[in-house]
Amino acid sequence: MQARPHGSGIALALLAALLLGGACGAQPDAAAEGAADEGLGDVERLLAIEEIGRLKASYFRCLDTNDWACIETLFAPDGTAVYNVEGSGDPGTPDNPVTGPANIAAFIQNGVEHLTTVHHGHMPEIEITSPTTATGIWAMMDILQIPDGENTLVGWGHYHETYERIDGRWRIKTLRLTRLRVDRAE
C-alpha cells in the first residue's frame, strides 16, 4: 500500500463526495447544477468554494490583526456591509449600508481598533451561482475585549454574504452580520 500525503487524501475525499452527489445522500441543488451548465465543472466549483473560504479566512485574520488595508482588498468596488440589523439611519444598518472597500475598512476600524478581537467562522454554506457569483452563510463567534481586560463580550451569529469574481479573484460583494446572542464574559 502506497502512503499518500494527508492533504491529498482529504482533497480526494472531497472531490469524490462532490462527484457522487455529496455526503449522506445529499442531492445537488438546481443552482449548483446551473453553475456547472454555465461553464463550471465540479472541480472548478470545488476550487471556487475553497477560494471563497480563503477569502473569508483572510477577512477574519485582517480584522483581528487590524490590517485595514488588507480589509479593503477583500471587497468588491461596489461592496456593501451591514453590521447592525437594528437601528434606523445609522451607518452599517440595513437602510444605510456602508458602501465601498475604503468606507467598510474605516467603519470596521472605528468600531474595533481599540479592542482586542478574536473572530472565528465555521460551517460555511457556499453556493456557486454562476462562474462569477456565489452566496455564503458562515456561523461565527467573536470575542471583543476592552483594553482594561475586565470587559469582554462574546457573540454568536451568522455572516450572510454574496461574492463576485473580479479579475480572477473572489471578493465580498455584500455582507450582513446577524447576531443570535451576545454575552458579557466574567
C-alpha positions as CSV (number, residue, x, y, z in Angstrom):
1,M,0.0,0.0,0.0
2,Q,1.4,3.4,-1.0
3,A,1.1,6.2,1.6
4,R,-0.4,9.5,0.4
5,P,0.2,12.9,1.9
6,H,-2.6,13.8,4.4
7,G,-3.8,16.8,2.4
8,S,-4.3,14.9,-0.9
9,G,-6.4,12.3,0.9
10,I,-8.8,15.0,2.1
11,A,-8.9,16.6,-1.3
12,L,-9.7,13.2,-2.9
13,A,-12.4,12.5,-0.4
14,L,-14.0,15.9,-1.0
15,L,-13.8,15.5,-4.8
16,A,-15.3,12.0,-4.5
17,A,-18.2,13.4,-2.3
18,L,-18.8,16.2,-4.8
19,L,-18.8,13.9,-7.8
20,L,-21.1,11.3,-6.1
21,G,-23.7,13.9,-5.1
22,G,-22.4,14.8,-1.6
23,A,-22.2,13.1,1.7
24,C,-25.2,11.3,3.3
25,G,-27.1,11.1,0.1
26,A,-27.4,14.9,-0.3
27,Q,-28.7,15.8,-3.7
28,P,-27.0,18.7,-5.7
29,D,-29.3,21.7,-5.8
30,A,-30.6,23.3,-9.0
31,A,-28.4,26.4,-8.7
32,A,-25.2,24.4,-8.5
33,E,-26.3,22.3,-11.4
34,G,-27.0,25.5,-13.3
35,A,-23.5,26.8,-12.5
36,A,-22.0,23.7,-13.9
37,D,-24.1,24.1,-17.1
38,E,-22.8,27.7,-17.4
39,G,-19.1,26.7,-17.7
40,L,-18.1,25.5,-14.3
41,G,-17.4,21.8,-13.8
42,D,-17.3,20.0,-10.5
43,V,-13.6,20.7,-10.0
44,E,-13.9,24.4,-10.8
45,R,-16.8,24.7,-8.4
46,L,-14.8,23.0,-5.7
47,L,-11.9,25.3,-6.3
48,A,-14.2,28.3,-6.2
49,I,-15.6,27.2,-2.8
50,E,-12.0,26.8,-1.5
51,E,-11.0,30.3,-2.8
52,I,-14.1,31.8,-1.1
53,G,-13.2,30.0,2.1
54,R,-9.7,31.5,2.0
55,L,-11.2,35.0,1.3
56,K,-13.3,34.7,4.5
57,A,-10.3,33.4,6.5
58,S,-8.4,36.5,5.3
59,Y,-11.2,38.7,6.4
60,F,-11.1,37.3,10.0
61,R,-7.3,37.5,10.1
62,C,-7.1,41.0,8.8
63,L,-9.9,42.2,11.1
64,D,-8.2,40.7,14.2
65,T,-4.7,42.0,13.3
66,N,-6.1,45.5,12.5
67,D,-4.9,45.3,8.9
68,W,-7.3,47.8,7.4
69,A,-5.5,47.9,4.0
70,C,-6.0,44.2,3.7
71,I,-9.7,44.5,4.5
72,E,-10.1,46.9,1.6
73,T,-8.7,44.3,-0.8
74,L,-11.3,41.8,0.1
75,F,-14.4,43.7,-1.0
76,A,-15.8,44.4,-4.5
77,P,-15.5,48.1,-5.6
78,D,-19.3,48.5,-5.0
79,G,-19.3,46.2,-2.0
80,T,-21.7,46.9,0.9
81,A,-21.8,45.9,4.6
82,V,-24.4,45.8,7.2
83,Y,-23.1,45.1,10.7
84,N,-26.1,46.2,12.8
85,V,-29.5,44.8,11.7
86,E,-31.3,47.2,14.2
87,G,-31.4,50.9,14.2
88,S,-32.7,53.4,11.7
89,G,-30.4,55.5,9.5
90,D,-27.2,54.8,11.3
91,P,-24.3,53.7,9.1
92,G,-24.0,50.0,8.9
93,T,-27.7,49.3,9.2
94,P,-30.0,47.8,6.5
95,D,-31.3,51.2,5.4
96,N,-27.9,52.8,5.4
97,P,-25.2,50.1,4.5
98,V,-21.6,51.0,4.4
99,T,-20.5,51.1,0.7
100,G,-17.1,50.8,-0.9
101,P,-14.0,49.0,0.3
102,A,-12.3,52.1,1.9
103,N,-15.5,53.0,3.8
104,I,-16.1,49.5,5.0
105,A,-12.5,49.2,6.3
106,A,-12.8,52.6,8.0
107,F,-16.1,51.6,9.6
108,I,-14.6,48.4,11.0
109,Q,-11.5,50.2,12.2
110,N,-13.6,52.8,14.0
111,G,-15.6,50.1,15.7
112,V,-12.9,47.7,16.8
113,E,-9.4,49.2,16.7
114,H,-9.4,50.0,20.4
115,L,-10.4,46.4,21.2
116,T,-8.6,43.0,21.2
117,T,-10.7,40.8,18.9
118,V,-10.9,37.1,18.0
119,H,-13.2,36.1,15.2
120,H,-13.9,32.6,14.1
121,G,-16.0,31.5,11.1
122,H,-17.5,28.0,11.0
123,M,-19.6,25.7,8.9
124,P,-19.7,27.6,5.6
125,E,-22.7,27.1,3.3
126,I,-21.3,28.3,0.0
127,E,-23.3,28.1,-3.2
128,I,-21.7,28.9,-6.6
129,T,-24.5,30.6,-8.5
130,S,-22.5,31.3,-11.7
131,P,-18.9,31.3,-12.8
132,T,-18.5,34.8,-11.3
133,T,-21.1,34.9,-8.4
134,A,-21.7,33.0,-5.2
135,T,-23.5,33.2,-1.9
136,G,-22.4,32.1,1.5
137,I,-23.6,31.8,5.1
138,W,-21.0,31.5,7.9
139,A,-21.7,30.7,11.5
140,M,-19.5,32.9,13.6
141,M,-18.2,33.5,17.1
142,D,-16.3,36.6,18.2
143,I,-14.7,37.8,21.4
144,L,-14.3,41.5,21.9
145,Q,-12.2,42.7,24.8
146,I,-11.8,46.2,26.0
147,P,-8.2,47.1,26.9
148,D,-8.9,47.1,30.7
149,G,-9.1,43.4,30.4
150,E,-12.2,43.3,32.6
151,N,-14.9,43.9,30.0
152,T,-15.2,41.2,27.4
153,L,-18.1,40.4,25.1
154,V,-18.6,37.0,23.4
155,G,-21.0,36.9,20.5
156,W,-22.5,34.3,18.2
157,G,-24.3,34.7,14.9
158,H,-24.0,34.5,11.1
159,Y,-22.5,36.3,8.2
160,H,-24.7,36.3,5.1
161,E,-22.7,37.2,2.1
162,T,-22.6,37.4,-1.7
163,Y,-19.4,37.1,-3.7
164,E,-18.2,38.2,-7.1
165,R,-15.2,37.1,-9.1
166,I,-13.4,40.2,-10.4
167,D,-10.2,40.0,-12.3
168,G,-9.7,36.4,-11.4
169,R,-10.2,36.9,-7.6
170,W,-13.3,36.3,-5.4
171,R,-14.3,39.4,-3.4
172,I,-17.1,40.1,-0.9
173,K,-20.0,41.9,-2.7
174,T,-22.4,42.1,0.2
175,L,-22.0,41.3,3.9
176,R,-24.7,41.2,6.5
177,L,-24.0,40.2,10.1
178,T,-26.8,38.9,12.2
179,R,-26.3,38.1,15.9
180,L,-28.0,35.4,17.8
181,R,-26.6,36.3,21.2
182,V,-24.0,38.5,22.9
183,D,-22.8,37.7,26.5
184,R,-20.6,39.6,28.9
185,A,-17.8,37.3,30.0
186,E,-17.0,37.3,33.7
